Amino acid sequence: MIEFKDVSKIYENGTHALNNVNIKIDKGEFVFVVGASGAGKSTFLKLMMREEVPTHGTVRIKDCDLSALSRSEIPYFRRGLGIVFQDFRLIPKMTVYDNVAFAMRVIGAKEKQIRKRVPYVIGIVGLSDKARSYPSELSGGEQQRVALARALANNADIIIADEPTGNVDPVMSMEIVDLLMRLNREGTTIIMVTHEHSLVRMYDKRVIILENGCVAADGKMKNSAHRETLGGARLGKPDENFATKYLDEDEEEIAEEPAADTAYSDAVADYSIYLEDSDGGDE
């Protein structure tokens, strides 16, 4: 599903960010990518999201050579990924509901689908009572959960999480990873970049360690402090089967859509992962 083959990245200033990296991530895997600052984690992510292209080698996702994508194809490729950023990248003038709904609206989803899907994924992350709130009214942990809900909105089969626990407390960090683990158990491929080695040791998952732009280690943690996954218990939610994230089209609508944010059109430009200047005309 994801393959780095002999990938090197050298920036114009001469920085060798990645050096002959070979990584293959299969469908349905959960992979932690760890490393110190400057190890190459950010470049690894940028290549997967097609923000950068390799100087040498190839990056393929779902049998697509990312270097071969035209500028107009890049936004459409990104819409097939669920991206969770450390800095959230929520649109401040939109409610929680509309921040999540935007991920669906931008790809042309019908409002009937949005009214079903959005309350459901907001519920998954335990924020049903915050649907009408704005980002400024939420804690850091709540904002990160909104970002995760947005990544889930379009049923992406790959979720890339960039330091999703970097701006939250330890308890919330575990809640976020538990949610990602539950999604992974239902078949979603998860790549989580983090510097928190102590958190990684709590889970028996594959770990890729980057050092100075090279793969220093790749395998499962041995003798990890394994614990039972907490699921949604901390969020006050039952540990339901996450397969229900794939809603049946005939299912009754879950909740009424809150009033749309009147600043929607002004805020759209701020959400750069879905919209960017291109010849394709995304809006």
Backbone hydrogen bonds, N-H to C=O, Kabsch-Sander energy under -0.5 kcal/mol:
donor,donor_aa,acceptor,acceptor_aa,energy
2,I,25,I,-2.0
3,E,60,R,-2.7
4,F,23,I,-3.3
5,K,3,E,-0.6
5,K,58,T,-2.7
6,D,4,F,-0.6
7,V,21,V,-2.5
8,S,56,H,-2.0
9,K,18,L,-1.9
11,Y,15,T,-2.5
14,G,11,Y,-2.3
17,A,9,K,-2.0
17,A,15,T,-1.1
18,L,9,K,-1.3
19,N,213,G,-3.2
21,V,7,V,-3.1
23,I,4,F,-1.8
25,I,2,I,-2.9
26,D,24,K,-0.5
29,E,26,D,-1.7
31,V,190,I,-2.7
32,F,206,R,-2.7
33,V,192,M,-2.7
34,V,32,F,-0.5
34,V,208,I,-2.7
35,G,194,T,-0.6
39,A,36,A,-2.1
44,F,40,G,-2.3
45,L,41,K,-2.1
46,K,42,S,-2.6
47,L,43,T,-2.3
48,M,44,F,-1.5
49,M,45,L,-2.2
50,R,47,L,-0.7
51,E,46,K,-2.9
52,E,46,K,-1.4
55,T,8,S,-2.0
56,H,8,S,-1.9
58,T,5,K,-1.8
60,R,3,E,-2.6
61,I,64,C,-2.0
62,K,1,M,-3.1
64,C,61,I,-1.3
65,D,63,D,-0.5
66,L,59,V,-2.4
66,L,64,C,-0.8
68,A,65,D,-1.6
69,L,66,L,-1.2
73,E,70,S,-0.9
74,I,70,S,-1.1
77,F,73,E,-2.1
78,R,74,I,-2.4
79,R,75,P,-1.4
80,G,77,F,-1.5
81,L,78,R,-2.0
82,G,158,I,-2.8
83,I,81,L,-0.6
84,V,160,I,-2.7
85,F,83,I,-0.5
88,F,85,F,-1.3
89,R,87,D,-3.0
94,M,91,I,-2.0
96,V,133,S,-2.3
97,Y,131,A,-2.5
99,N,95,T,-2.5
100,V,96,V,-2.0
101,A,97,Y,-2.9
102,F,98,D,-2.0
103,A,99,N,-0.7
103,A,100,V,-0.8
104,M,100,V,-0.6
104,M,101,A,-1.1
105,R,101,A,-2.8
106,V,102,F,-2.5
107,I,104,M,-0.9
108,G,105,R,-1.7
109,A,104,M,-2.2
114,I,110,K,-2.2
115,R,111,E,-2.7
116,K,112,K,-1.1
117,R,113,Q,-3.0
118,V,114,I,-2.4
120,Y,116,K,-0.9
121,V,117,R,-2.4
122,I,118,V,-2.3
123,G,119,P,-1.8
124,I,120,Y,-1.9
125,V,121,V,-1.4
126,G,123,G,-1.7
127,L,122,I,-2.5
130,K,127,L,-2.2
131,A,128,S,-1.0
133,S,130,K,-1.9
137,E,134,Y,-2.4
138,L,135,P,-1.9
143,Q,139,S,-2.4
144,Q,140,G,-2.1
145,R,141,G,-1.7
146,V,142,E,-1.9
147,A,143,Q,-2.1
148,L,144,Q,-1.8
149,A,145,R,-2.5
150,R,146,V,-2.5
151,A,147,A,-1.6
152,L,148,L,-1.4
153,A,149,A,-0.9
153,A,150,R,-0.6
155,N,152,L,-2.0
156,A,151,A,-0.5
159,I,189,T,-3.0
160,I,82,G,-3.1
161,A,159,I,-0.6
161,A,191,I,-3.0
162,D,84,V,-3.3
162,D,160,I,-0.6
163,E,161,A,-0.9
163,E,193,V,-2.2
166,G,163,E,-1.9
168,V,165,T,-1.1
173,S,169,D,-2.5
174,M,170,P,-1.8
175,E,171,V,-1.7
176,I,172,M,-2.5
177,V,173,S,-2.2
178,D,174,M,-2.6
179,L,175,E,-2.1
180,L,176,I,-2.0
181,M,177,V,-2.6
182,R,178,D,-2.3
183,L,179,L,-2.0
184,N,180,L,-2.2
185,R,181,M,-1.9
186,E,182,R,-0.6
186,E,183,L,-1.0
187,G,184,N,-2.1
188,T,183,L,-1.7
189,T,157,D,-2.5
190,I,29,E,-2.4
191,I,159,I,-2.6
192,M,31,V,-2.7
192,M,190,I,-0.5
193,V,161,A,-2.9
193,V,191,I,-0.6
194,T,33,V,-2.5
197,H,195,H,-1.4
200,V,196,E,-1.9
201,R,197,H,-2.0
202,M,199,L,-1.4
203,Y,200,V,-1.8
205,K,203,Y,-1.6
206,R,30,F,-0.9
207,V,219,G,-3.1
208,I,32,F,-3.1
209,I,207,V,-0.5
209,I,217,A,-2.7
210,L,34,V,-2.8
210,L,208,I,-0.6
211,E,214,C,-2.6
213,G,39,A,-2.2
214,C,211,E,-2.1
216,A,209,I,-2.6
216,A,214,C,-1.0
217,A,209,I,-1.2
219,G,207,V,-2.1
221,M,205,K,-1.2
225,A,201,R,-1.2
226,H,224,S,-2.5
227,R,202,M,-0.9
233,A,230,L,-1.8
235,L,232,G,-1.1
236,G,233,A,-1.6
237,K,232,G,-2.2
240,E,238,P,-2.3
242,F,240,E,-0.5
244,T,241,N,-1.8
245,K,242,F,-2.0
246,Y,243,A,-1.8
247,L,245,K,-1.4
251,E,248,D,-1.9
255,A,115,R,-0.7
264,Y,261,D,-1.5
267,A,263,A,-1.8
268,V,264,Y,-1.5
270,D,267,A,-2.0
271,Y,268,V,-1.8
272,S,270,D,-1.4
274,Y,271,Y,-1.1
275,L,271,Y,-1.6
281,G,278,S,-1.0
